[in-house]
Amino acid sequence: MLCRHPAVKWAQRSDKLFITVELPDAKNLKQKLEPEGKFSFSATAGADNVPYEVDLDLFDKIDVDESKSSVTSRNICYLVKKAEDKWWSRLVKQEGKPPKFLKVDWDKWVDEDEQDSAPEPDMDFGDIDFSQLNMGGGPGDLDADELEGEDDSDTEKEIEDENHVHSEPQAATPASTEPETKA
């Protein structure tokens, strides 16, 4: 059976990578990260258990013991620690155009010169690390809802405040009834 590629987004800092595999309701999750920069992921999804997989040769070496993953009902997020603190010119070793399923995660992206002032993305990785997950069967008895972290949806107060700001009428300048004079 032919495997498909899920959408994969990535962003980086000098010391780490953020990799997000977008695959809702993933099952039979297998993941592997190797020190030389090999990233492998496979899972099934959907009512027909369609197989998905990703195999990437990352640009440089990584620290497997300091890398983590988090599984939610919508995606699988990875925080991959680089072996050396340096910016990579691309995610994968392969030069040229990246695979079509691989995209930049603009929500997490920070330019190299802005890294120190940028806040870290809000991601809850709990205590999951790759040293326990090397091509095993996934998180097992962990509940995906426990790993999802904070709900970032707007509160009723925030929505009310936003609507109030947008609904305030602008003061209209009454039209003059006098003819316009030119100097």
C-alpha positions in Angstrom: 0.0 0.0 0.0 1.3 3.4 -0.9 2.1 5.8 2.0 1.3 9.5 1.9 3.1 12.4 3.4 1.4 14.5 6.0 1.9 18.3 6.0 5.1 19.1 7.9 5.9 22.6 9.2 9.2 23.8 10.7 10.9 26.7 12.3 14.2 27.2 14.1 16.3 28.9 16.7 20.1 28.7 16.9 19.8 25.9 19.4 16.6 24.0 18.4 14.1 23.1 15.7 10.3 23.1 15.9 8.8 20.4 13.7 5.0 20.0 13.5 3.4 17.0 11.7 -0.2 17.9 10.9 -2.1 14.7 11.0 -5.4 14.7 12.9 -6.3 11.6 14.9 -3.0 9.8 14.2 -2.9 6.2 15.3 -0.2 3.6 15.4 2.4 6.3 15.8 6.1 5.4 15.3 8.8 8.0 15.5 12.6 7.9 15.5 15.3 10.5 15.8 18.9 9.7 15.3 22.0 11.7 16.4 23.3 12.2 12.9 20.0 14.0 12.0 17.7 11.3 10.7 14.0 12.0 11.5 11.4 9.3 10.8 7.7 9.3 11.5 4.9 7.0 10.5 1.2 6.7 11.5 -2.2 5.9 10.2 -5.2 8.2 10.1 -8.8 8.4 9.1 -11.5 5.8 9.0 -9.6 3.7 6.4 -6.3 3.8 8.5 -4.4 5.4 5.6 -0.7 5.1 6.2 1.4 8.3 6.3 5.2 8.6 6.7 8.0 11.1 6.7 11.7 10.5 6.4 14.0 13.5 6.6 17.8 13.8 6.7 18.1 16.9 8.8 20.8 19.5 7.8 23.1 18.7 10.7 23.5 16.6 13.9 21.0 16.8 16.8 20.9 15.9 20.5 18.4 13.0 20.8 18.4 13.1 24.6 17.3 16.7 24.8 14.6 16.4 22.1 10.9 16.0 22.9 7.6 15.4 21.3 4.0 16.1 22.1 1.0 14.3 20.6 -2.4 16.1 20.4 -5.6 15.2 18.5 -4.6 17.5 15.7 -0.8 17.2 15.3 2.5 15.9 16.6 4.9 18.6 17.7 8.6 18.0 18.0 11.2 20.2 19.8 14.5 19.0 18.4 17.7 20.1 20.1 20.6 20.9 17.7 24.0 19.4 18.5 25.6 22.8 17.9 24.1 26.2 18.5 24.1 27.6 15.0 21.5 28.6 12.4 20.9 26.1 9.6 20.5 27.4 6.0 17.7 24.9 5.5 16.0 22.0 7.4 17.2 19.1 5.2 20.6 18.1 3.8 19.2 17.9 0.3 19.9 21.0 -1.7 17.4 22.6 -4.1 13.7 22.7 -3.7 12.4 21.1 -0.5 9.7 18.4 -0.6 6.2 19.7 -1.3 4.8 18.5 2.0 7.5 20.6 3.9 6.6 24.2 4.8 7.9 27.0 7.0 5.9 27.5 10.2 5.5 31.3 10.1 3.7 31.2 13.5 6.9 30.0 15.2 9.5 31.5 12.8 12.0 34.1 14.1 14.8 35.7 12.2 18.3 35.1 13.5 18.8 38.7 14.6 15.4 38.8 16.4 15.9 35.5 18.3 16.9 36.9 21.7 13.8 39.2 21.9 11.2 36.7 20.6 9.1 34.8 23.1 9.2 31.0 22.9 6.2 29.3 21.3 3.6 28.0 23.8 4.1 24.3 23.5 3.6 21.7 26.2 5.9 18.7 25.8 5.4 17.2 29.2 8.1 14.6 30.0 8.1 12.8 26.6 11.5 12.4 25.1 12.9 10.5 22.1 15.1 8.2 24.1 11.9 6.5 25.2 10.2 6.6 21.8 12.7 5.2 19.2 10.2 3.6 16.8 8.1 2.3 19.6 4.3 2.2 19.4 3.9 5.9 20.4 2.7 7.4 23.6 0.7 4.4 24.7 -1.5 5.2 27.6 -1.1 9.0 27.5 -4.3 10.8 26.8 -3.9 13.3 24.0 -6.2 15.9 25.8 -3.7 15.9 28.7 -0.9 16.9 26.4 -2.7 19.7 24.5 -1.9 22.4 27.1 -3.7 25.6 27.5 -6.7 26.6 25.5 -5.7 29.7 23.6 -9.2 30.6 22.4 -10.5 34.0 23.2 -12.4 34.4 26.5 -15.9 35.9 26.4 -14.4 39.1 27.9 -11.8 39.4 25.1 -14.4 38.8 22.5 -16.7 41.4 24.1 -13.8 43.9 24.3 -12.8 43.3 20.7 -16.4 43.7 19.5 -16.8 46.9 21.5 -13.6 48.4 19.9 -14.9 47.5 16.4 -18.4 48.7 17.0 -17.8 52.2 18.2 -19.1 54.7 15.6 -16.7 57.1 14.2 -17.6 60.8 14.7 -18.9 62.1 11.4 -18.0 65.6 10.3 -21.1 67.3 9.1 -21.0 68.6 5.6 -20.8 72.3 5.3 -23.6 74.2 3.6 -21.4 77.1 2.6 -19.8 77.1 -0.8 -16.1 76.3 -0.9 -13.8 79.3 -1.5 -10.4 79.1 -3.0 -7.6 81.3 -1.9 
